[in-house]
Amino acid sequence: MDQVNTLFSGNSDALCILCRGAKLLCGKERCPVLVKFYSSARVKTMTDSLNIDGSSPPGVFVGRIGYPYVSVGPLIPPTHGDTTLLDTPEMWIGKSIDDIVDFRSQLVRGKYLTHIRDLESSRIIEATREMALCESPIDVEAEFLKKPRARLVLDDEVQPFGPTAPLKKIDVGNTRFDHRMEKAYNDTDLKAKDAVLELYKKDTLISSIQKAFSVGSFGEGNARRFVPTRWSITAVDSMIGAHLMEKMKDFPILNEYMVFESWQLDNRFVVLMMPRAWSYELIEAWYPNTVWNPFGKEVAIMSSSEGFEGRTTYAEIGGCYYAARLAVNEYLVKEKRQARVVILREAHPGYIMPVGVWNVRENVRAALKGQPRKFASLDEAFMYISTRLVIPKERWIKESTVLKDTLFQKGLEDFFG
């Protein structure tokens, strides 16, 4: 046991070697290494070549290592047909970790190094940008300089993807552009932010907007550039969320406390809306043996918040903050109401690996599509919340800026509500 304790405090790779997936020494309910291995093994024979031929969802990826020189390229599965599901996170609510890993491990990422402003430096670059504008899967043939390296990249900001290899050349079949995307792409006088908002108003999927934004499809003339995928995801979430938030602030304040919830992938999300002027907070509680608290002995909690005027600095909690804020403001604008909002997230040990920011945005959206529980007071709301979450009310309040303000600071609505 002393040996295990030493490994917990030191090299986690050594712990994996000692465990080999049999003892679950990391404390997780299942071995994430084996989940990734078995998924990769299922597609290995299809990627053991310098060539790949398949239908891209369409999917593209822009790396961030080496910025302003970045690796740009398509995501291609070794299969033909309707592959939309493989790169559309809006369709993944209700899917298991294994499902998502299977989707993503099929996508081979081609890489071509270029400067962020070299948007037309090669046919590979042009084809990748065209793919991001397509409305449906597109047939792609690619030749690599090396065989794809079998690995599954995991990141809390972006969706996983599978094997990777440098591209030699690429041929794309008949392209069928999304007319909404094509219009924004062709308008070189339209600012990138305005293009994003216009596409959102036309019901374009957020994940599609993020892909097109990342390959420099929007913006004024020479201002266009490649944006690393993880940055483009948060940039689009932030722009849309901020726009909706300004509209929301003109609406009357909610007249009751409401609680919404969604449980997915051993994550529990509770959205608490309060009859107060807008402020917002996301609080995440990571249990021991989860993705970002693998060897902790206690629940690790962190939060980010903003008042009525918003934030001036990047949220400590990262892209999840902006993804959840977008979802909340979608709901409030639709209902023509303003509220104070706190989102409580418990990540339990079954959440064995990160799957991307979409998980937060789509879970909050899913929660807000359900019927809320309604209460006359914060105490009553928390009595219910305490039956759904494990962490007690006192701990949430201790970790929260917005809940403390609600309990101990009076606002104008308390005098004139």
C-alpha positions as CSV (number, residue, x, y, z in Angstrom):
1,M,0.0,0.0,0.0
2,D,2.9,2.4,0.7
3,Q,4.0,1.8,-2.9
4,V,0.6,2.8,-4.2
5,N,0.5,5.9,-2.0
6,T,3.9,6.9,-3.3
7,L,2.6,6.6,-6.9
8,F,-0.5,8.6,-6.2
9,S,1.7,11.5,-5.1
10,G,4.2,11.1,-7.9
11,N,4.1,9.6,-11.3
12,S,0.6,8.7,-12.4
13,D,2.0,6.8,-15.4
14,A,3.8,4.5,-13.0
15,L,0.5,3.9,-11.2
16,C,-1.1,2.8,-14.5
17,I,1.7,0.4,-15.1
18,L,1.2,-1.1,-11.6
19,C,-2.6,-1.3,-12.0
20,R,-2.8,-2.4,-15.7
21,G,-6.6,-1.7,-15.6
22,A,-7.3,-4.6,-13.2
23,K,-7.0,-3.0,-9.7
24,L,-8.5,0.4,-10.4
25,L,-5.9,2.0,-8.2
26,C,-6.8,5.5,-9.5
27,G,-10.2,5.0,-7.8
28,K,-12.2,5.5,-11.0
29,E,-15.1,3.3,-11.6
30,R,-13.6,2.2,-15.0
31,C,-10.2,2.5,-16.5
32,P,-10.1,5.4,-19.0
33,V,-6.9,4.0,-20.5
34,L,-8.7,0.8,-21.5
35,V,-11.8,2.7,-22.8
36,K,-9.5,4.6,-25.1
37,F,-7.5,1.5,-26.0
38,Y,-10.4,-0.6,-27.0
39,S,-12.0,2.2,-29.0
40,S,-8.7,2.8,-30.9
41,A,-8.2,-0.9,-31.5
42,R,-11.6,-1.1,-33.3
43,V,-10.4,1.4,-36.0
44,K,-6.7,0.7,-36.1
45,T,-6.8,-1.6,-39.1
46,M,-8.7,1.0,-41.0
47,T,-6.0,3.7,-40.4
48,D,-2.9,1.5,-40.9
49,S,-2.1,3.2,-44.2
50,L,-0.7,6.4,-45.7
51,N,-4.1,7.0,-47.3
52,I,-7.6,7.5,-46.0
53,D,-10.9,7.7,-47.9
54,G,-14.1,8.6,-46.1
55,S,-16.9,11.1,-45.4
56,S,-16.0,13.9,-43.1
57,P,-18.9,15.0,-40.9
58,P,-17.6,17.7,-41.9
59,G,-14.9,18.2,-39.3
60,V,-11.9,20.5,-39.1
61,F,-9.3,21.2,-36.4
62,V,-6.8,24.0,-35.7
63,G,-4.1,23.4,-33.2
64,R,-2.6,26.0,-30.9
65,I,0.9,24.6,-30.3
66,G,3.5,26.9,-31.9
67,Y,1.0,29.8,-32.4
68,P,1.1,31.9,-34.6
69,Y,2.1,28.9,-36.7
70,V,-0.6,26.3,-36.3
71,S,-1.5,22.9,-37.6
72,V,-4.7,23.0,-39.7
73,G,-6.5,20.1,-41.3
74,P,-9.7,18.0,-41.7
75,L,-11.1,15.3,-39.4
76,I,-11.8,12.2,-41.6
77,P,-13.3,8.8,-40.7
78,P,-12.3,5.7,-42.7
79,T,-16.0,5.2,-43.6
80,H,-18.6,6.7,-46.0
81,G,-22.1,7.7,-45.5
82,D,-23.9,10.0,-43.0
83,T,-21.1,10.7,-40.4
84,T,-22.8,13.8,-39.0
85,L,-23.1,12.3,-35.5
86,L,-19.3,12.0,-35.2
87,D,-18.7,15.8,-35.0
88,T,-22.0,17.3,-33.8
89,P,-22.0,17.5,-30.0
90,E,-25.6,18.9,-30.0
91,M,-26.6,15.3,-30.8
92,W,-24.7,13.7,-27.9
93,I,-26.9,14.3,-24.9
94,G,-27.9,10.8,-23.6
95,K,-24.9,9.2,-25.2
96,S,-22.4,7.3,-22.9
97,I,-18.7,7.9,-22.5
98,D,-18.0,4.8,-24.6
99,D,-20.3,6.2,-27.4
100,I,-18.5,9.5,-27.5
101,V,-15.1,7.9,-27.5
102,D,-16.2,5.6,-30.3
103,F,-17.4,8.6,-32.3
104,R,-14.3,10.6,-31.9
105,S,-11.7,7.8,-32.2
106,Q,-12.9,7.2,-35.8
107,L,-11.8,10.8,-36.8
108,V,-8.3,10.9,-38.2
109,R,-6.8,14.3,-37.9
110,G,-4.7,15.6,-40.8
111,K,-2.2,18.3,-40.0
112,Y,-0.7,21.0,-42.2
113,L,1.5,23.7,-40.7
114,T,0.8,27.3,-41.7
115,H,0.8,30.8,-40.3
116,I,-2.6,32.0,-39.0
117,R,-2.8,34.7,-41.8
118,D,-1.8,32.3,-44.6
119,L,-5.4,31.4,-45.5
120,E,-4.8,30.4,-49.1
121,S,-1.2,29.1,-49.0
122,S,-2.1,25.6,-50.4
123,R,-4.8,23.4,-51.7
124,I,-4.9,21.6,-48.3
125,I,-5.7,24.9,-46.6
126,E,-8.3,25.9,-49.2
127,A,-10.0,22.5,-49.0
128,T,-10.1,22.5,-45.2
129,R,-11.7,25.9,-45.2
130,E,-14.3,24.8,-47.8
131,M,-15.2,21.8,-45.6
132,A,-16.1,24.0,-42.7
133,L,-18.7,25.7,-44.8
134,C,-20.5,22.5,-45.9
135,E,-23.9,21.6,-44.7
136,S,-23.5,17.8,-44.8
137,P,-20.8,15.1,-44.8
138,I,-18.4,15.4,-47.7
139,D,-16.2,12.7,-49.3
140,V,-12.5,13.3,-48.7
141,E,-9.4,11.4,-49.9
142,A,-6.2,12.2,-48.0
143,E,-2.6,11.1,-48.3
144,F,-0.3,11.4,-45.3
145,L,3.4,11.8,-45.0
146,K,3.4,9.2,-42.2
147,K,0.9,6.7,-41.0
148,P,-1.6,8.1,-38.5
149,R,-0.4,7.8,-35.0
150,A,-3.0,5.9,-33.0
151,R,-4.0,8.0,-30.0
152,L,-7.0,9.7,-28.6
153,V,-6.5,13.3,-27.6
154,L,-8.6,14.4,-24.6
155,D,-9.1,18.0,-23.5
156,D,-11.7,19.7,-21.3
157,E,-12.2,22.4,-23.8
158,V,-12.5,20.5,-27.1
159,Q,-14.1,17.2,-28.2
160,P,-11.7,14.2,-28.3
161,F,-10.3,13.1,-31.7
162,G,-8.4,10.1,-32.8
163,P,-5.2,9.3,-34.8
164,T,-3.1,12.1,-36.2
165,A,-0.7,12.4,-39.1
166,P,0.9,15.2,-41.3
167,L,-0.9,15.7,-44.6
168,K,0.7,15.4,-48.0
169,K,-2.3,16.1,-50.1
170,I,-6.1,16.2,-50.0
171,D,-8.9,15.8,-52.5
172,V,-12.5,16.9,-51.6
173,G,-15.6,15.7,-53.4
174,N,-18.5,17.9,-54.5
175,T,-19.0,20.6,-51.9
176,R,-22.5,21.7,-50.9
177,F,-22.2,24.8,-48.8
178,D,-24.6,25.9,-46.1
179,H,-26.1,29.0,-47.8
180,R,-26.0,30.8,-44.4
181,M,-22.3,30.1,-44.0
182,E,-21.5,30.9,-47.7
183,K,-23.2,34.3,-47.4
184,A,-21.2,35.2,-44.3
185,Y,-18.0,33.9,-45.9
186,N,-18.5,36.0,-49.0
187,D,-19.2,39.2,-47.1
188,T,-15.7,40.6,-46.5
189,D,-17.1,43.8,-45.0
190,L,-18.9,42.0,-42.2
191,K,-17.1,41.8,-38.8
192,A,-16.5,38.3,-37.5
193,K,-18.7,39.0,-34.4
194,D,-21.6,40.2,-36.5
195,A,-21.2,37.1,-38.8
196,V,-21.4,34.8,-35.7
197,L,-24.5,36.6,-34.3
198,E,-26.2,36.6,-37.7
199,L,-25.6,32.9,-38.2
200,Y,-26.9,32.1,-34.6
201,K,-30.1,34.1,-35.3
202,K,-30.6,31.9,-38.4
203,D,-30.5,28.8,-36.2
204,T,-27.1,27.6,-37.3
205,L,-25.6,25.0,-34.9
206,I,-23.1,26.5,-32.5
207,S,-20.7,23.8,-33.2
208,S,-20.8,24.6,-37.0
209,I,-20.3,28.3,-36.3
210,Q,-17.3,27.4,-34.1
211,K,-15.7,25.3,-36.9
212,A,-16.1,28.0,-39.5
213,F,-14.8,30.7,-37.2
214,S,-11.7,28.6,-36.4
215,V,-10.7,28.4,-40.1
216,G,-11.0,32.2,-40.7
217,S,-14.2,32.2,-42.6
218,F,-15.5,35.4,-41.1
219,G,-14.3,39.0,-40.7
220,E,-13.3,42.0,-42.6
221,G,-10.9,41.3,-45.5
222,N,-7.3,41.2,-44.2
223,A,-8.5,40.7,-40.6
224,R,-9.3,37.0,-41.2
225,R,-7.1,34.4,-39.6
226,F,-7.0,30.9,-38.3
227,V,-8.1,30.6,-34.7
228,P,-7.1,27.5,-32.6
229,T,-10.2,25.3,-32.1
230,R,-10.2,25.5,-28.3
231,W,-10.1,29.3,-28.6
232,S,-12.8,29.5,-31.2
233,I,-15.2,27.4,-29.1
234,T,-15.0,29.8,-26.2
235,A,-14.9,32.9,-28.4
236,V,-18.2,31.9,-30.1
237,D,-19.9,31.0,-26.8
238,S,-18.7,34.2,-25.3
239,M,-19.9,36.4,-28.2
240,I,-23.3,34.9,-28.4
241,G,-23.8,34.7,-24.6
242,A,-22.8,38.4,-24.2
243,H,-25.2,39.5,-26.9
244,L,-28.1,37.6,-25.4
245,M,-27.2,38.9,-22.0
246,E,-27.6,42.5,-23.0
247,K,-31.1,41.7,-24.4
248,M,-32.0,39.8,-21.2
249,K,-31.2,42.8,-19.0
250,D,-34.1,44.8,-20.5
251,F,-36.7,42.2,-19.4
252,P,-38.6,42.1,-16.1
253,I,-37.2,40.2,-13.2
254,L,-38.4,36.6,-12.5
255,N,-41.0,36.5,-9.7
256,E,-40.1,33.1,-8.1
257,Y,-37.2,30.8,-7.5
258,M,-36.8,28.0,-10.1
259,V,-34.7,24.9,-10.1
260,F,-33.8,22.9,-13.3
261,E,-31.6,19.9,-13.5
262,S,-29.8,17.5,-15.8
263,W,-27.8,14.3,-15.1
264,Q,-25.4,13.0,-17.7
265,L,-22.1,11.1,-17.7
266,D,-22.1,11.0,-13.9
267,N,-22.3,14.8,-13.9
268,R,-25.2,16.4,-12.0
269,F,-26.2,19.9,-13.1
270,V,-28.6,22.1,-11.1
271,V,-29.6,25.5,-12.5
272,L,-31.0,27.8,-9.8
273,M,-32.7,31.0,-10.9
274,M,-33.6,33.7,-8.4
275,P,-35.9,36.7,-8.6
276,R,-33.1,39.3,-8.5
277,A,-31.3,41.5,-11.1
278,W,-28.8,39.6,-13.3
279,S,-25.7,38.1,-11.9
280,Y,-24.3,34.7,-12.6
281,E,-22.0,32.1,-11.2
282,L,-20.8,28.6,-12.2
283,I,-19.6,26.4,-9.3
284,E,-18.0,23.1,-10.1
285,A,-17.4,20.4,-7.5
286,W,-15.0,17.7,-8.6
287,Y,-15.1,14.5,-6.5
288,P,-11.9,12.5,-5.9
289,N,-11.0,10.1,-8.7
290,T,-12.6,12.4,-11.4
291,V,-10.8,14.0,-14.3
292,W,-9.5,17.1,-12.6
293,N,-9.2,15.7,-9.1
294,P,-7.6,12.3,-9.8
295,F,-5.7,11.8,-6.6
296,G,-7.4,14.2,-4.2
297,K,-8.8,13.1,-0.9
298,E,-11.5,15.7,-0.7
299,V,-14.0,17.3,-3.1
300,A,-12.3,20.1,-5.0
301,I,-14.6,23.1,-5.7
302,M,-14.0,26.2,-7.8
303,S,-16.2,28.9,-9.2
304,S,-16.3,32.0,-11.4
305,S,-18.9,34.7,-11.3
306,E,-20.0,38.1,-12.6
307,G,-22.3,40.9,-11.5
308,F,-24.8,43.0,-13.5
309,E,-22.1,44.7,-15.6
310,G,-20.3,41.4,-16.5
311,R,-16.7,40.4,-16.3
312,T,-13.5,42.2,-17.5
313,T,-11.2,39.3,-17.1
314,Y,-11.2,35.7,-18.4
315,A,-13.2,33.3,-16.1
316,E,-11.0,31.3,-13.8
317,I,-13.1,28.2,-14.5
318,G,-12.4,28.4,-18.2
319,G,-14.6,27.8,-21.3
320,C,-17.3,26.0,-19.4
321,Y,-18.3,29.3,-17.8
322,Y,-19.1,30.9,-21.1
323,A,-20.8,27.8,-22.5
324,A,-23.2,27.7,-19.5
325,R,-23.8,31.4,-19.6
326,L,-24.9,31.2,-23.3
327,A,-27.4,28.4,-22.4
328,V,-28.8,30.3,-19.5
329,N,-29.3,33.5,-21.5
330,E,-30.9,31.6,-24.4
331,Y,-33.6,30.5,-21.9
332,L,-34.1,33.9,-20.3
333,V,-34.4,35.7,-23.6
334,K,-36.9,33.2,-24.9
335,E,-39.0,33.6,-21.7
336,K,-38.4,37.4,-21.7
337,R,-37.3,37.4,-18.1
338,Q,-34.2,38.5,-16.1
339,A,-32.9,36.5,-13.2
340,R,-29.9,35.9,-10.9
341,V,-28.5,32.5,-11.8
342,V,-26.2,30.0,-10.1
343,I,-25.3,26.7,-11.7
344,L,-24.1,23.9,-9.4
345,R,-22.2,21.1,-11.0
346,E,-21.1,17.9,-9.2
347,A,-18.7,15.7,-11.2
348,H,-18.8,12.2,-9.8
349,P,-16.2,9.4,-10.3
350,G,-18.1,7.9,-13.3
351,Y,-16.9,10.9,-15.3
352,I,-13.6,9.2,-16.1
353,M,-12.4,11.4,-18.9
354,P,-13.0,14.9,-20.3
355,V,-15.2,15.2,-23.4
356,G,-15.2,19.0,-24.1
357,V,-17.0,22.2,-23.2
358,W,-20.1,21.1,-25.1
359,N,-20.9,18.8,-22.2
360,V,-21.7,21.8,-20.0
361,R,-23.5,23.9,-22.6
362,E,-25.7,21.0,-23.8
363,N,-26.4,19.8,-20.3
364,V,-27.6,23.3,-19.2
365,R,-29.7,23.5,-22.3
366,A,-31.1,20.1,-21.6
367,A,-31.9,21.1,-18.0
368,L,-33.7,24.3,-19.2
369,K,-35.9,22.3,-21.6
370,G,-37.4,20.5,-18.7
371,Q,-40.1,21.7,-16.3
372,P,-38.7,23.7,-13.4
373,R,-39.5,23.2,-9.8
374,K,-40.8,26.5,-8.4
375,F,-40.4,27.8,-4.9
376,A,-41.3,30.9,-2.9
377,S,-37.9,31.3,-1.1
378,L,-34.2,30.4,-1.4
379,D,-34.5,28.1,1.6
380,E,-37.3,26.1,0.0
381,A,-35.3,25.9,-3.2
382,F,-32.3,24.6,-1.4
383,M,-34.3,22.1,0.5
384,Y,-35.1,20.5,-2.8
385,I,-31.6,20.9,-4.2
386,S,-30.2,19.1,-1.1
387,T,-32.2,16.0,-2.2
388,R,-30.6,16.1,-5.6
389,L,-27.0,17.0,-4.9
390,V,-24.6,15.4,-2.3
391,I,-22.8,18.6,-1.2
392,P,-24.7,20.4,1.5
393,K,-26.2,23.9,1.2
394,E,-23.6,25.4,3.6
395,R,-20.7,24.3,1.5
396,W,-22.2,25.7,-1.7
397,I,-22.8,29.0,0.0
398,K,-19.3,29.1,1.5
399,E,-17.8,28.7,-2.0
400,S,-20.2,31.1,-3.8
401,T,-20.0,34.8,-4.3
402,V,-23.5,35.2,-5.8
403,L,-25.3,33.1,-3.1
404,K,-23.7,35.1,-0.3
405,D,-24.7,38.4,-2.0
406,T,-28.2,37.1,-2.4
407,L,-28.4,36.2,1.3
408,F,-26.6,39.1,2.9
409,Q,-26.9,42.1,0.5
410,K,-30.1,43.9,-0.3
411,G,-30.8,45.0,-3.9
412,L,-33.1,47.6,-5.4
413,E,-35.7,44.9,-6.0
414,D,-35.9,44.4,-2.3
415,F,-37.1,47.9,-1.8
416,F,-39.1,48.5,-5.0
417,G,-40.0,44.9,-6.1
